[in-house]
Amino acid sequence: MDSEGRYRRPDEEAQNGILILDAQTGVILDMNPVLTRMLDYSPAELLGKTLWEIGLPKDESASRQAFHELIEKGHVHYDDLPFVTKSGRPVKAEVTGNVFQRRGDLSGRGDQLGRGDRLVQCNIRCVGQREDAAGPEPQIRHFQEVEAIGKIAGGMAHDLNNLLGVILRCCEILEGQQALPEESRKMILEIQSAGASARNLTERLLAFSCGQALQRIAVDLNETVSRMEKMLGRLIGGDVALVLLPDSGLGSISADPSQLEQVLMNLAINARDAMPRGGRIVFETANVEIDETNAGLHPSMRPGRYVMLSVSDTGTGMDLETQSRIFEPFFTTKPFGQGSGLGLSTVFSIVEQSGGAISVHSQPDAGATFKIYFPRCDHAPEAARPAKAEPARGEAETILLVDDAGSLRGLIRRLLEEGGYTVLDSGDPAVALCIAQEHPGPIPLLITDVVLPGFSGSDLAARVTQTRPETRVLYVSGYNDDSVDPSLLPEHSSAFLKKPFTQDELLRKVRQLLDSSIKLPVRPAH
């Protein structure tokens, strides 16, 4: 049978993971995207290795024996072969293996696919515990649904951030005018306030979609909870008692402080809403050890040391049906118009993005307890950063600005020019490339949106720096990480600025890059 024809069948690729092995050595030669998603490995981590080197399946001797059996018989089938993902999560898989005579090149890779005469194709389908409706497979489906909606939410937030950037920057410019009537100034402040609220909503959308740029540092969870005690008290009101039970020997966690604060606020608000007649909320922390069995209940979790945050309330509680849906985006038990349904889904996404896990335990009329597990880190918590000084003004350095959002680009240009810089701009990357080639003087900095019509910002940066190696690059975007193809993003967060940003944030980042003694590398053009 022609292995090339079988390997490229789209219906198989959509449903099953596919591995192509060298029949002589067992070395992995190729795989499809379904398999890499199923097992949490990147192609680079699999190519050129054998199954038993990686630990697929977990039992090395059984893996070697199964491979030799396949080579001898030419065909094998296993109903529930135990695999282990990169994160250590156990996966039961239905595996069908066939040996084929090699006929030509499967993917245009030539000699990269090895020189053996025979190839092995393994079709791998995750079976998990599909007979158990409460088992891991429905949970995985839920994560996939959340991820799909998250992509939509991230795209919406990106577009909203562009619009908000225009609104907020216009307000910033108008507010700086000296002869502005007092009534007009008040209206501008109202617009700014509404814009800031909308920006907070996009932050929640981005957090839910895993599209925010994380700024992780070593954090003392006890200190964070204690510091937010007054704010949380104001959020929940006087008829709800707030109790803190910190573990005195608590370890550090690696987290984004602003996102961690968002988790605490959302959980506090959720608990308050479950206690319309008042009650008690308890925030408790503890060091815990998670074994392989408990880690297997959460797709993103692996065995090890964790810091647990428990948030419990004495509210109305939830039935099992409600519990099964509380982390769904836009799901709410509140009347129409009284809740966005993003609070707990945002918490879920932030925790998952931080490498942790969350669980809920509740019964009707018996309150609810949310337990969050953050991986422990060995670094001491970082001290609060000192207040930043005013950013230095530019000295007429030339900046090439590329953004296809015309109105926003015009405002960014104005902010840069007010900051003392000379600006060349375009909404078309091809035109921008011509500008870079024809400009007679130096261009110390390129500011480009991540996603552009024609080719990406990273491609533009690579082409500009080929002829202008002195040019540094600042990427801007309304979204980051999983919201766009990772190959389009900068390799260093210090060269990235998320929209919408203030003039102060923009000028500070520009000055930081221009004054840095280290030139960050640019991804090569595709």
C-alpha positions as CSV (number, residue, x, y, z in Angstrom):
1,M,0.0,0.0,0.0
2,D,1.2,3.5,-0.8
3,S,2.1,5.2,2.5
4,E,2.1,8.6,1.0
5,G,-1.6,8.4,0.1
6,R,-2.6,7.1,3.5
7,Y,-0.5,9.7,5.4
8,R,-2.1,12.7,3.7
9,R,-5.7,11.7,4.1
10,P,-7.4,14.7,5.7
11,D,-10.0,12.8,7.6
12,E,-7.4,10.7,9.4
13,E,-5.2,13.7,10.1
14,A,-8.2,15.5,11.6
15,Q,-9.0,12.7,14.0
16,N,-5.9,10.8,14.8
17,G,-2.3,11.5,15.7
18,I,0.1,10.1,13.1
19,L,3.7,9.1,13.5
20,I,6.1,8.1,10.8
21,L,9.1,6.0,11.9
22,D,12.1,4.5,10.2
23,A,11.4,0.7,10.2
24,Q,15.1,-0.1,10.7
25,T,15.9,2.1,13.7
26,G,12.6,3.2,15.1
27,V,13.6,6.9,14.8
28,I,10.7,9.3,14.4
29,L,10.8,10.9,10.9
30,D,7.5,12.9,10.8
31,M,4.2,13.5,12.6
32,N,1.0,15.5,12.2
33,P,-0.1,18.4,14.4
34,V,-2.8,16.3,16.1
35,L,-0.1,14.1,17.6
36,T,1.9,17.1,18.9
37,R,-1.2,18.6,20.5
38,M,-2.2,15.2,22.0
39,L,1.2,14.6,23.7
40,D,2.2,18.2,24.4
41,Y,5.5,17.8,22.5
42,S,6.8,20.1,19.8
43,P,8.0,18.5,16.5
44,A,11.6,19.4,17.3
45,E,11.3,17.4,20.6
46,L,10.2,14.3,18.7
47,L,12.1,14.3,15.4
48,G,15.2,12.1,15.3
49,K,14.4,10.3,18.5
50,T,12.9,6.8,19.2
51,L,9.7,6.3,21.1
52,W,11.6,4.7,24.0
53,E,14.0,7.6,24.3
54,I,11.1,10.0,24.9
55,G,9.1,7.6,27.0
56,L,6.3,6.9,24.6
57,P,4.9,4.6,25.9
58,K,6.2,4.9,29.4
59,D,7.5,1.4,29.7
60,E,10.7,1.3,27.7
61,S,11.0,-2.5,27.4
62,A,7.4,-2.8,26.4
63,S,7.9,0.0,23.8
64,R,10.9,-1.8,22.2
65,Q,9.0,-5.1,22.3
66,A,6.0,-3.6,20.6
67,F,8.1,-2.1,17.9
68,H,9.9,-5.4,17.1
69,E,6.5,-7.2,17.0
70,L,5.3,-4.6,14.5
71,I,8.3,-5.0,12.3
72,E,8.0,-8.9,12.4
73,K,4.3,-9.0,11.7
74,G,3.9,-5.9,9.5
75,H,0.8,-4.8,11.4
76,V,-0.3,-4.5,15.1
77,H,-3.2,-3.0,16.9
78,Y,-3.5,-2.1,20.6
79,D,-6.8,-1.0,22.2
80,D,-5.4,0.9,25.2
81,L,-1.6,1.4,25.0
82,P,-0.6,3.7,28.0
83,F,1.2,6.8,26.8
84,V,2.6,9.7,29.0
85,T,2.6,13.3,27.7
86,K,5.5,15.7,28.2
87,S,3.8,17.1,31.3
88,G,3.5,13.6,32.8
89,R,-0.2,13.2,32.2
90,P,-1.2,9.6,31.4
91,V,-3.1,9.0,28.2
92,K,-4.6,5.8,27.0
93,A,-4.3,5.4,23.3
94,E,-5.7,3.1,20.6
95,V,-2.7,2.5,18.3
96,T,-2.6,0.9,14.8
97,G,0.8,0.4,13.3
98,N,1.6,-0.7,9.7
99,V,4.9,-1.3,7.9
100,F,5.0,0.1,4.4
101,Q,7.5,-0.1,1.5
102,R,8.9,3.3,1.0
103,R,7.8,4.9,-2.3
104,G,9.1,8.4,-2.8
105,D,9.1,11.3,-0.4
106,L,6.3,11.8,2.1
107,S,6.7,15.5,2.7
108,G,9.4,17.0,0.5
109,R,12.1,16.5,3.2
110,G,14.3,14.3,1.1
111,D,17.2,12.7,3.0
112,Q,15.8,14.0,6.3
113,L,13.4,11.1,6.3
114,G,16.1,8.6,6.4
115,R,17.5,6.1,3.9
116,G,15.7,2.9,4.9
117,D,13.5,1.0,2.4
118,R,10.6,0.6,4.8
119,L,8.6,3.1,6.9
120,V,6.2,2.6,9.8
121,Q,3.0,4.6,10.1
122,C,1.3,4.6,13.5
123,N,-2.3,6.0,13.8
124,I,-2.9,7.0,17.4
125,R,-6.3,7.9,18.9
126,C,-6.8,9.1,22.4
127,V,-9.4,6.9,24.1
128,G,-9.0,8.0,27.7
129,Q,-12.0,7.1,29.8
130,R,-14.6,7.8,27.2
131,E,-17.1,5.5,28.8
132,D,-17.0,7.7,31.9
133,A,-18.9,11.0,31.4
134,A,-17.1,12.6,34.4
135,G,-13.6,11.4,33.3
136,P,-10.7,13.3,31.7
137,E,-12.0,13.2,28.1
138,P,-15.0,15.5,28.6
139,Q,-12.6,17.8,30.5
140,I,-10.3,17.8,27.5
141,R,-13.2,18.6,25.2
142,H,-14.1,21.5,27.5
143,F,-10.5,22.8,27.3
144,Q,-10.7,22.6,23.5
145,E,-14.0,24.5,23.5
146,V,-12.6,27.2,25.8
147,E,-9.5,27.5,23.6
148,A,-11.6,28.0,20.4
149,I,-13.8,30.7,22.0
150,G,-10.6,32.2,23.5
151,K,-9.2,32.7,20.0
152,I,-12.4,34.6,19.0
153,A,-12.2,36.6,22.3
154,G,-8.6,37.4,21.7
155,G,-9.2,38.7,18.2
156,M,-12.1,40.8,19.5
157,A,-9.9,42.3,22.2
158,H,-7.2,43.1,19.6
159,D,-9.6,45.1,17.5
160,L,-11.1,46.8,20.6
161,N,-7.6,47.7,21.8
162,N,-7.0,49.5,18.5
163,L,-10.2,51.5,18.8
164,L,-9.5,52.2,22.5
165,G,-6.0,53.4,21.7
166,V,-7.5,56.1,19.4
167,I,-10.1,57.1,22.0
168,L,-7.7,57.3,25.0
169,R,-4.9,59.0,23.1
170,C,-7.3,61.6,21.7
171,C,-8.4,62.3,25.3
172,E,-4.8,62.5,26.4
173,I,-4.0,65.1,23.7
174,L,-7.1,67.1,24.4
175,E,-6.6,67.1,28.2
176,G,-3.1,68.6,27.7
177,Q,-4.6,71.7,26.0
178,Q,-4.3,74.7,28.4
179,A,-7.3,76.8,27.1
180,L,-9.8,73.9,27.4
181,P,-13.2,75.0,29.0
182,E,-13.9,73.3,32.3
183,E,-17.1,71.7,31.1
184,S,-15.2,70.2,28.1
185,R,-12.5,68.9,30.4
186,K,-15.1,67.1,32.5
187,M,-16.5,65.5,29.4
188,I,-13.1,64.3,28.4
189,L,-12.5,62.8,31.9
190,E,-15.8,61.0,31.5
191,I,-14.7,59.6,28.1
192,Q,-11.4,58.6,29.6
193,S,-13.1,56.8,32.5
194,A,-15.4,54.9,30.1
195,G,-12.4,54.1,27.9
196,A,-10.4,52.8,31.0
197,S,-13.4,50.6,31.9
198,A,-13.5,49.2,28.4
199,R,-9.7,48.6,28.5
200,N,-10.2,46.6,31.7
201,L,-12.8,44.5,29.9
202,T,-10.3,43.8,27.1
203,E,-7.8,42.8,29.7
204,R,-10.3,40.2,31.0
205,L,-10.9,39.0,27.4
206,L,-7.2,38.7,26.8
207,A,-6.6,36.9,30.1
208,F,-9.4,34.5,29.3
209,S,-8.0,33.9,25.8
210,C,-4.5,33.4,27.2
211,G,-3.5,36.4,25.0
212,Q,-1.9,38.6,27.5
213,A,1.8,39.1,27.7
214,L,2.9,37.6,31.1
215,Q,5.4,39.4,33.2
216,R,6.2,36.6,35.6
217,I,8.3,37.2,38.7
218,A,8.7,35.3,42.0
219,V,5.8,36.2,44.2
220,D,4.9,35.7,47.8
221,L,1.2,34.7,47.6
222,N,0.7,35.6,51.3
223,E,2.0,39.1,50.8
224,T,-0.3,39.6,47.8
225,V,-3.4,38.5,49.6
226,S,-2.5,40.6,52.7
227,R,-1.8,43.7,50.5
228,M,-5.2,43.3,48.8
229,E,-7.1,42.7,52.0
230,K,-8.5,46.3,52.2
231,M,-9.4,46.3,48.5
232,L,-11.1,43.0,48.8
233,G,-13.0,44.2,51.8
234,R,-14.4,47.1,49.9
235,L,-15.4,44.8,47.0
236,I,-17.4,42.3,49.1
237,G,-19.1,44.9,51.4
238,G,-19.6,45.2,55.1
239,D,-22.1,42.3,55.5
240,V,-19.5,39.7,54.4
241,A,-16.6,38.8,56.7
242,L,-13.2,38.3,55.2
243,V,-10.9,35.8,56.9
244,L,-7.2,35.2,56.0
245,L,-5.5,32.0,57.0
246,P,-1.9,32.2,55.6
247,D,0.6,29.4,55.9
248,S,3.6,30.8,57.7
249,G,6.1,28.7,55.7
250,L,4.6,29.3,52.3
251,G,6.8,28.9,49.2
252,S,7.1,31.3,46.3
253,I,5.3,31.0,43.0
254,S,6.2,32.3,39.5
255,A,3.3,34.5,38.4
256,D,2.3,37.8,36.9
257,P,1.3,40.0,39.9
258,S,-1.4,41.9,38.0
259,Q,-3.0,38.7,36.8
260,L,-2.7,37.2,40.3
261,E,-4.6,40.2,41.7
262,Q,-7.3,39.7,39.1
263,V,-7.7,36.1,40.2
264,L,-8.2,37.2,43.8
265,M,-10.7,39.9,42.9
266,N,-12.7,37.7,40.6
267,L,-12.9,34.9,43.2
268,A,-13.9,37.4,45.9
269,I,-16.7,38.9,43.7
270,N,-17.9,35.4,42.8
271,A,-18.2,34.4,46.4
272,R,-19.9,37.7,47.4
273,D,-22.5,37.2,44.7
274,A,-23.3,33.8,46.2
275,M,-24.1,35.4,49.6
276,P,-26.8,38.0,49.0
277,R,-27.6,38.0,52.7
278,G,-24.0,38.2,53.9
279,G,-21.7,35.5,55.1
280,R,-18.0,34.7,55.2
281,I,-15.1,34.3,52.7
282,V,-12.0,32.5,53.8
283,F,-8.7,32.9,51.9
284,E,-6.3,30.1,52.9
285,T,-2.8,29.2,51.6
286,A,-0.7,26.1,52.1
287,N,2.2,24.1,50.6
288,V,1.1,20.8,49.1
289,E,2.6,17.9,47.2
290,I,0.7,16.6,44.2
291,D,1.1,12.9,43.3
292,E,0.8,11.3,39.8
293,T,-2.8,10.2,40.4
294,N,-4.1,13.7,41.4
295,A,-2.0,15.4,38.7
296,G,-3.7,13.2,36.1
297,L,-7.1,14.8,36.8
298,H,-5.8,18.1,35.3
299,P,-4.5,18.1,31.7
300,S,-2.0,20.9,32.4
301,M,-0.7,19.6,35.8
302,R,2.3,17.4,36.6
303,P,3.3,15.8,39.9
304,G,5.4,18.0,42.2
305,R,5.4,20.8,44.7
306,Y,2.6,23.4,44.7
307,V,1.3,26.4,46.6
308,M,-2.4,26.1,47.2
309,L,-4.8,29.0,47.4
310,S,-8.2,28.0,48.8
311,V,-11.2,30.4,48.6
312,S,-14.3,29.2,50.4
313,D,-17.6,30.9,51.1
314,T,-20.8,30.2,53.0
315,G,-23.1,31.0,50.1
316,T,-25.8,29.3,48.2
317,G,-23.5,26.6,46.7
318,M,-24.0,24.9,43.3
319,D,-25.5,21.7,41.9
320,L,-23.4,19.4,39.7
321,E,-24.8,20.7,36.5
322,T,-23.8,24.3,37.4
323,Q,-20.4,23.2,38.6
324,S,-19.8,21.5,35.2
325,R,-20.3,24.9,33.4
326,I,-18.9,27.6,35.7
327,F,-15.6,27.9,33.8
328,E,-17.3,28.2,30.5
329,P,-16.9,31.7,28.9
330,F,-20.0,33.9,29.1
331,F,-21.8,31.4,31.3
332,T,-23.6,33.0,34.3
333,T,-26.4,32.2,36.6
334,K,-27.2,35.9,37.0
335,P,-30.2,37.6,35.3
336,F,-29.6,39.0,31.8
337,G,-27.5,42.1,31.8
338,Q,-26.2,41.6,35.4
339,G,-23.1,39.5,34.6
340,S,-20.6,39.0,31.8
341,G,-19.9,35.4,32.6
342,L,-16.1,36.1,32.2
343,G,-15.1,36.2,35.9
344,L,-14.4,32.5,36.5
345,S,-13.4,31.7,32.9
346,T,-10.8,34.4,33.3
347,V,-9.6,32.9,36.5
348,F,-9.4,29.5,34.8
349,S,-7.4,30.8,31.9
350,I,-4.9,32.8,34.1
351,V,-4.3,29.7,36.3
352,E,-3.8,27.4,33.3
353,Q,-1.5,30.0,31.6
354,S,0.5,30.1,34.8
355,G,1.0,26.3,34.8
356,G,-1.4,25.7,37.6
357,A,-4.8,24.0,38.0
358,I,-8.1,24.8,39.7
359,S,-10.9,22.7,41.2
360,V,-14.2,23.4,42.8
361,H,-16.2,21.6,45.5
362,S,-19.7,22.6,46.3
363,Q,-23.2,21.5,47.2
364,P,-26.5,23.4,47.1
365,D,-27.0,25.5,50.3
366,A,-23.5,24.4,51.6
367,G,-21.2,27.0,50.1
368,A,-18.3,26.5,47.6
369,T,-14.6,26.0,47.8
370,F,-12.2,26.9,45.0
371,K,-8.7,25.4,45.2
372,I,-6.0,26.8,43.0
373,Y,-2.6,25.1,42.7
374,F,0.4,27.1,41.5
375,P,3.8,25.4,40.9
376,R,6.3,26.3,43.6
377,C,9.5,28.1,42.5
378,D,12.9,28.2,44.4
379,H,13.5,31.9,43.9
380,A,12.9,34.4,46.7
381,P,10.0,36.9,46.1
382,E,11.0,40.0,44.2
383,A,10.8,43.3,46.1
384,A,8.4,46.0,44.9
385,R,10.0,48.0,42.1
386,P,10.7,51.7,42.8
387,A,8.7,54.4,41.1
388,K,9.9,55.1,37.6
389,A,11.4,58.5,36.6
390,E,10.0,60.5,33.7
391,P,11.2,59.1,30.4
392,A,14.0,61.0,28.7
393,R,13.0,62.9,25.5
394,G,14.2,61.9,22.1
395,E,17.0,63.7,20.3
396,A,15.3,63.8,16.8
397,E,16.2,60.1,16.2
398,T,14.4,58.7,13.2
399,I,11.7,56.0,13.9
400,L,10.0,54.0,11.2
401,L,6.4,53.3,12.3
402,V,4.4,50.6,10.6
403,D,0.7,49.9,11.6
404,D,-2.2,49.3,9.2
405,A,-4.7,51.0,11.6
406,G,-4.4,54.4,10.1
407,S,-6.1,56.5,12.8
408,L,-4.1,54.8,15.5
409,R,-0.8,55.1,13.5
410,G,-1.4,58.9,13.2
411,L,-1.9,59.2,16.9
412,I,1.2,57.2,17.7
413,R,3.2,59.3,15.3
414,R,2.0,62.5,17.1
415,L,3.0,61.0,20.5
416,L,6.4,60.2,19.2
417,E,6.9,63.6,17.6
418,E,5.8,65.3,20.8
419,G,8.4,63.2,22.6
420,G,11.2,64.6,20.4
421,Y,11.5,62.0,17.6
422,T,11.4,62.2,13.8
423,V,8.8,59.7,12.4
424,L,8.5,58.0,9.0
425,D,5.3,55.9,8.8
426,S,3.3,53.6,6.6
427,G,0.4,51.2,6.9
428,D,1.8,48.9,4.2
429,P,4.9,46.8,5.1
430,A,6.0,46.7,1.4
431,V,6.0,50.5,1.3
432,A,7.7,50.7,4.7
433,L,10.4,48.4,3.3
434,C,11.0,50.8,0.4
435,I,11.1,53.7,2.9
436,A,13.8,51.9,4.9
437,Q,15.8,51.2,1.7
438,E,15.6,54.8,0.3
439,H,15.9,56.9,3.5
440,P,19.4,58.5,3.4
441,G,20.0,58.7,7.1
442,P,20.1,56.1,10.0
443,I,16.9,54.6,11.3
444,P,17.7,53.6,14.9
445,L,14.3,52.1,15.6
446,L,11.5,50.2,13.8
447,I,8.1,50.1,15.5
448,T,5.8,47.6,13.9
449,D,2.5,45.9,14.6
450,V,2.8,42.1,14.9
451,V,0.2,41.3,12.3
452,L,0.3,43.2,9.0
453,P,-1.3,42.8,5.6
454,G,1.1,41.0,3.2
455,F,3.7,39.7,5.7
456,S,4.2,39.8,9.4
457,G,5.9,42.4,11.6
458,S,8.7,39.9,12.3
459,D,9.3,39.3,8.6
460,L,9.4,43.1,8.0
461,A,11.9,43.5,10.9
462,A,14.1,40.7,9.5
463,R,14.1,42.4,6.0
464,V,14.8,45.8,7.4
465,T,17.7,44.7,9.6
466,Q,19.3,42.7,6.7
467,T,20.2,46.1,5.2
468,R,20.2,48.1,8.4
469,P,21.7,45.9,11.1
470,E,21.8,48.9,13.5
471,T,18.0,49.1,13.6
472,R,16.3,47.9,16.7
473,V,12.7,46.7,16.7
474,L,9.7,47.4,19.0
475,Y,6.7,45.2,18.3
476,V,3.2,46.4,19.3
477,S,-0.1,44.5,19.3
478,G,-3.4,44.3,21.0
479,Y,-2.8,40.6,21.8
480,N,0.1,38.2,22.4
481,D,1.1,34.6,23.1
482,D,-1.6,32.1,22.0
483,S,-3.7,34.7,20.2
484,V,-1.3,34.7,17.3
485,D,1.1,32.4,15.6
486,P,4.1,32.2,18.0
487,S,6.4,32.6,15.0
488,L,5.0,36.1,14.5
489,L,6.0,37.2,18.0
490,P,9.2,38.7,19.3
491,E,11.5,36.4,21.2
492,H,12.1,38.9,23.9
493,S,9.2,40.6,25.9
494,S,11.4,43.7,26.4
495,A,10.8,44.4,22.7
496,F,7.1,44.2,23.0
497,L,4.4,46.8,23.9
498,K,0.8,45.8,24.3
499,K,-2.0,48.1,23.0
500,P,-3.5,50.3,24.2
501,F,-0.5,52.1,25.8
502,T,0.0,55.6,27.1
503,Q,2.4,58.1,25.8
504,D,4.5,57.6,28.9
505,E,4.7,53.8,28.3
506,L,5.6,54.3,24.7
507,L,8.3,56.9,25.2
508,R,9.8,54.9,28.1
509,K,9.9,51.7,26.0
510,V,11.4,53.5,23.0
511,R,14.1,55.2,25.2
512,Q,14.9,51.8,26.9
513,L,15.5,50.1,23.5
514,L,17.5,53.0,22.0
515,D,19.7,53.3,25.1
516,S,20.3,49.6,25.6
517,S,23.8,48.3,25.0
518,I,22.3,44.9,23.9
519,K,20.7,44.6,20.5
520,L,18.0,41.9,20.7
521,P,18.1,39.3,17.9
522,V,15.4,39.4,15.1
523,R,13.8,36.2,13.8
524,P,15.0,35.5,10.2
525,A,12.5,36.2,7.4
526,H,10.4,33.3,6.3
